[in-house]
Amino acid sequence: VQGIKLEDATIIVSGGRGIGGPEGFTQLEQLAKLLKGAVGASRPACDNGWMPEKAQVGLTGTIVTPDLYIAVGISGASQHIAGCSGAKSIVAINKDADANIFRFAHYGVVGDWKKLLPAFTEKVKELTA
């Protein structure tokens, strides 16, 4: 993941175990690029080798304070929340309506990220064109 450092980013698109594998992060990278942001990850995503350790957001990774933090497929473990709770706005996308991340998110969408993210990315493309 090249470009903006997590700690310097005003927008971060982060993925967790719910992304399901390294392929999913390609979509997160596309959205982050459109938003001129950085890509982050939860500890499980890094532990599984889907993203490099330097992308990890949380107590054992990088503590971030972006204007916008988009959490995709992240359950919201306390260590992760501690790393992103300084964000001005947190948007969570998770298929589990009971995921802890929704207790901290300013906006939440319950659903399959594989359906939601492409539509969201297309909308961002339209709006930034």
C-alpha positions as CSV (number, residue, x, y, z in Angstrom):
1,V,0.0,0.0,0.0
2,Q,1.7,3.2,-1.2
3,G,0.8,6.8,-0.7
4,I,-0.4,8.5,2.4
5,K,0.7,7.3,5.8
6,L,-2.1,6.2,8.1
7,E,-1.2,8.7,10.8
8,D,-1.3,11.6,8.2
9,A,-4.5,10.5,6.3
10,T,-7.6,12.6,6.6
11,I,-9.6,9.7,5.2
12,I,-9.0,6.0,6.0
13,V,-10.8,3.0,4.5
14,S,-10.1,0.0,6.8
15,G,-10.9,-3.7,6.4
16,G,-11.1,-6.5,8.9
17,R,-11.6,-10.2,9.0
18,G,-15.1,-9.8,7.4
19,I,-13.3,-8.9,4.1
20,G,-12.5,-12.6,3.8
21,G,-9.1,-12.4,2.2
22,P,-6.5,-10.2,0.5
23,E,-8.5,-9.8,-2.7
24,G,-11.1,-7.7,-0.9
25,F,-8.5,-5.1,0.0
26,T,-8.2,-4.3,-3.7
27,Q,-11.7,-2.8,-3.6
28,L,-10.8,-0.9,-0.4
29,E,-7.7,0.5,-2.1
30,Q,-9.8,1.7,-5.1
31,L,-12.2,3.6,-2.8
32,A,-9.3,5.0,-0.7
33,K,-7.6,6.2,-3.9
34,L,-10.8,8.0,-5.1
35,L,-11.1,9.7,-1.7
36,K,-7.4,10.5,-1.6
37,G,-7.1,8.5,1.6
38,A,-5.2,5.6,3.0
39,V,-6.0,1.9,3.6
40,G,-5.9,0.5,7.1
41,A,-6.7,-3.0,8.5
42,S,-7.6,-4.7,11.7
43,R,-5.2,-6.9,13.5
44,P,-6.8,-10.2,12.2
45,A,-6.4,-9.0,8.6
46,C,-2.7,-8.2,9.2
47,D,-2.2,-11.5,11.2
48,N,-3.6,-13.4,8.2
49,G,-1.1,-11.7,5.9
50,W,-3.8,-9.9,3.9
51,M,-2.2,-6.5,4.6
52,P,1.2,-5.5,5.9
53,E,1.7,-4.8,9.6
54,K,2.2,-1.1,9.0
55,A,-1.5,-0.9,7.8
56,Q,-2.8,-2.1,11.2
57,V,-5.0,0.3,13.1
58,G,-5.3,-0.1,16.9
59,L,-3.4,-0.2,20.2
60,T,-0.8,-2.6,18.8
61,G,-0.8,-0.8,15.4
62,T,-1.2,2.8,14.6
63,I,-3.6,5.2,16.5
64,V,-5.3,7.4,13.9
65,T,-7.4,10.6,14.0
66,P,-8.8,11.1,10.5
67,D,-11.8,13.2,9.6
68,L,-13.4,10.1,8.1
69,Y,-12.8,6.4,9.1
70,I,-14.7,3.8,7.0
71,A,-14.6,0.4,8.7
72,V,-15.5,-2.5,6.4
73,G,-16.0,-5.9,7.8
74,I,-14.5,-4.9,11.2
75,S,-16.1,-6.3,14.3
76,G,-14.9,-3.6,16.6
77,A,-12.6,-5.2,19.1
78,S,-11.6,-2.8,21.9
79,Q,-8.0,-2.7,20.7
80,H,-9.1,-1.6,17.3
81,I,-11.7,0.9,18.6
82,A,-8.9,2.5,20.8
83,G,-6.9,3.0,17.6
84,C,-9.7,4.8,15.6
85,S,-12.0,6.4,18.2
86,G,-10.3,9.7,17.6
87,A,-11.8,9.9,14.1
88,K,-14.3,12.8,13.6
89,S,-16.7,10.5,11.8
90,I,-16.8,6.7,11.7
91,V,-18.8,4.8,9.1
92,A,-19.2,1.1,9.6
93,I,-20.3,-1.6,7.1
94,N,-20.8,-5.0,8.6
95,K,-23.2,-7.9,7.9
96,D,-23.6,-8.5,11.7
97,A,-26.1,-6.1,13.1
98,D,-24.7,-6.9,16.6
99,A,-21.1,-6.1,15.8
100,N,-19.4,-4.0,18.5
101,I,-18.3,-1.4,15.8
102,F,-21.9,-0.1,15.6
103,R,-21.7,1.1,19.2
104,F,-18.9,3.5,18.2
105,A,-19.8,4.3,14.6
106,H,-21.5,7.6,13.8
107,Y,-23.1,5.9,10.8
108,G,-23.7,2.3,10.3
109,V,-24.8,0.1,7.4
110,V,-25.8,-3.5,8.0
111,G,-25.2,-5.5,4.9
112,D,-22.8,-7.4,2.7
113,W,-19.8,-5.2,1.9
114,K,-19.4,-7.0,-1.4
115,K,-22.7,-5.5,-2.6
116,L,-22.5,-2.1,-0.7
117,L,-18.9,-1.1,-1.5
118,P,-19.1,-1.2,-5.3
119,A,-22.2,0.9,-5.3
120,F,-20.6,3.4,-2.8
121,T,-17.4,3.5,-4.9
122,E,-19.5,4.2,-8.1
123,K,-21.3,7.0,-6.3
124,V,-18.0,8.5,-5.1
125,K,-16.7,8.3,-8.8
126,E,-19.8,10.2,-10.0
127,L,-19.5,12.9,-7.3
128,T,-15.8,13.4,-7.8
129,A,-15.9,13.4,-11.6
